[in-house]
Amino acid sequence: MSLAIRFHEATKYAPDTIGSHPGLDWERQPRAYKEYHGDSGVDLAPLLPLDPNPFTGGPPEPIAFATGRSLAAISRWIYFAYGVTAIVRQPGGSQMLRAAPSAGGLYPAEMYLVVRDWPGIEPGLYGYDPRRHRLALLDDGPGVASALTQAAYGDAAVAAAPVLVVVTGVFERSRWRYQERAYRRILLDSGHLIGNAGLAAHALGLRMHATAAFCDEGVERALRLDDAEEGALAILALNLPGPLERPSWTALPSPAVEDAQEPSLAGLHRASRLPARRPHLVARGEEDSIALETAHGWAAGDRLAGPGCAGPAPWSGEVLATMLRRRSCRRFSGNAIPRDVLARILAASYLPERIGLGDQPGFDRTRLSTFIAVIAIDGVEPGVYYLAPHQLELRAVRLGDPRESARFIALGQDLGGDAAAVVFHTADLAGCVRDLGDRAYRYLHLDAGQIGQRLNLAAVGEGAGASGIGGFFDDHTADLLGIPRDQAVVYITVIGAPATA
Ligand SMILES: Cc1cc2nc3c(=O)[nH]c(=O)nc-3n(C[C@H](O)[C@H](O)[C@H](O)COP(=O)(O)O)c2cc1C
């Protein structure tokens, strides 16, 4: 059996085993960021449009070119993707909160910038230092960019990009708390960050291509990563607006591995590596989109995509400001939210171009199915629905109030029961692995994280609240959705009316 399937089984939460966690060793908690010393690099902090600027303490500097090909655009792109947007004071210290949410606030993802040719930044490799919002020079010259292009099998968008970012995951930051299941959350977290990066790129007059198809060893060597501690998860190629360069790809299959491997975080990451020679592309096309669109077609449909979703959403001109004020909702009131609001949140997430957010990248989007448990949406009968993602049509799987089931499957968290709607992403894991090998596990979770980020931002933009839910009883969730237990529940996002006090 594939390692991804065995890993998924081995990391399921179940009511009778959830209490067996050994407890947290606070002495061993890893830092949530890399420490970069020295001053060689580029200070991005003065270029932020914040008043007062939290890094400099002063007013924002007047900047003529903050979009397109400018250093200010890079400063903003990185900041709105993964910069520090709040600091919470706590007993015993303070915690930085970042623009992208992170399971447990552990922030396992790192960003490395690789510059070929951009105003104000010499070619080279830089580590992003979130505490100072600056780039720390790690290696100079054009060599790293060439090595990444080679590792990405000559992907033309990577080859043409004047700026690249490699997103990595530092395993122990999340494994420290979540043990082997941390791998799911590291990928989901990284997906959220990439979701921000895609939206911010569009808002800043840039274009982003994201690929998770590269030779791992080539990227690790170029960045000098210790593969036991940190894994490369995605390459983001940034460029000016224009058509996508071809050939390029976002997902390629990993070769089959022996059965003997352990179903652990490290084992699955290793087993899902891509070799030095480009694997053959797996043809995906119309038929897969049609299959997503026609599933559950026997059920009476309720189309949400009314006139409210036809034009730009009210907040689509303020995407960056929305990123700045986004926080995960900690408590819902239990009140209903209007049907149109849900419709616009879903449109932003599944049809972003339709409401003014630009074409947003995905790795292999047609692999994910969406279900929604409607708890309190004005004008929609409570129940569990399948969502046809292009028509935004809800197709009833079962009617009846799912509130208590939603609370239970979210490990008893009230965020599940008091939500207005709970969005589930699921996948036919066996089918995905058949086509894409164990690497499918990465693509699925990265994509679910990206959609999750759009759900979060759109909810905040619409005056509602949202949170990711990484902890859930897998098999009970599948039962609620009416899917076989061997289908993977990849991610849950709750949406609702925030409690005011
Ligand atoms: C993958 C993922 C899983 C999460 N799971 C939960 C969860 O189960 N329960 C919860 O209350 N918050 C969850 N969160 C929200 C985080 O706790 C939150 O992002 C983090 O504390 C940082 O706060 P912020 O999102 O407000 O910046 C999750 C976030 C992500 C990205």
The ligand as an SDF file (V2000), in Angstrom:
LIG
                    3D

 31 33  0  0  0  0  0  0  0  0999 V2000
   -3.7750   24.4800    9.1550 C   0  0  0  0  0  0  0  0  0  0  0  0
   -4.4040   25.2360   10.2900 C   0  0  0  0  0  0  0  0  0  0  0  0
   -5.0940   24.5560   11.2650 C   0  0  0  0  0  0  0  0  0  0  0  0
   -5.6900   25.2540   12.3310 C   0  0  0  0  0  0  0  0  0  0  0  0
   -6.4110   24.5590   13.2570 N   0  0  0  0  0  0  0  0  0  0  0  0
   -7.0320   25.2300   14.2530 C   0  0  0  0  0  0  0  0  0  0  0  0
   -7.8630   24.5340   15.1700 C   0  0  0  0  0  0  0  0  0  0  0  0
   -8.0690   23.3090   15.0570 O   0  0  0  0  0  0  0  0  0  0  0  0
   -8.4600   25.2650   16.1530 N   0  0  0  0  0  0  0  0  0  0  0  0
   -8.2770   26.6060   16.2900 C   0  0  0  0  0  0  0  0  0  0  0  0
   -8.8360   27.2100   17.1980 O   0  0  0  0  0  0  0  0  0  0  0  0
   -7.5030   27.3070   15.4140 N   0  0  0  0  0  0  0  0  0  0  0  0
   -6.8760   26.6440   14.4140 C   0  0  0  0  0  0  0  0  0  0  0  0
   -6.1080   27.3440   13.5040 N   0  0  0  0  0  0  0  0  0  0  0  0
   -5.9040   28.7900   13.6690 C   0  0  0  0  0  0  0  0  0  0  0  0
   -4.5730   29.0880   14.3710 C   0  0  0  0  0  0  0  0  0  0  0  0
   -4.6840   28.8130   15.7430 O   0  0  0  0  0  0  0  0  0  0  0  0
   -4.1770   30.5590   14.1330 C   0  0  0  0  0  0  0  0  0  0  0  0
   -3.9020   30.7210   12.7680 O   0  0  0  0  0  0  0  0  0  0  0  0
   -2.9470   30.9660   14.9080 C   0  0  0  0  0  0  0  0  0  0  0  0
   -3.1920   30.9720   16.2860 O   0  0  0  0  0  0  0  0  0  0  0  0
   -2.4610   32.3500   14.4970 C   0  0  0  0  0  0  0  0  0  0  0  0
   -3.4580   33.3160   14.6700 O   0  0  0  0  0  0  0  0  0  0  0  0
   -4.0490   34.1850   13.4760 P   0  0  0  0  0  0  0  0  0  0  0  0
   -4.5840   33.2380   12.4370 O   0  0  0  0  0  0  0  0  0  0  0  0
   -5.1290   34.9980   14.1030 O   0  0  0  0  0  0  0  0  0  0  0  0
   -2.9680   35.0150   12.9000 O   0  0  0  0  0  0  0  0  0  0  0  0
   -5.5360   26.6620   12.4300 C   0  0  0  0  0  0  0  0  0  0  0  0
   -4.8320   27.3520   11.4270 C   0  0  0  0  0  0  0  0  0  0  0  0
   -4.2820   26.6420   10.3680 C   0  0  0  0  0  0  0  0  0  0  0  0
   -3.5610   27.3940    9.2900 C   0  0  0  0  0  0  0  0  0  0  0  0
  1  2  1  0
  2  3  1  0
  2 30  2  0
  3  4  2  0
  4  5  1  0
  4 28  1  0
  5  6  2  0
  6  7  1  0
  6 13  1  0
  7  8  2  0
  7  9  1  0
  9 10  1  0
 10 11  2  0
 10 12  1  0
 12 13  2  0
 13 14  1  0
 14 15  1  0
 14 28  1  0
 15 16  1  0
 16 17  1  0
 16 18  1  0
 18 19  1  0
 18 20  1  0
 20 21  1  0
 20 22  1  0
 22 23  1  0
 23 24  1  0
 24 25  2  0
 24 26  1  0
 24 27  1  0
 28 29  2  0
 29 30  1  0
 30 31  1  0
M  END
$$$$
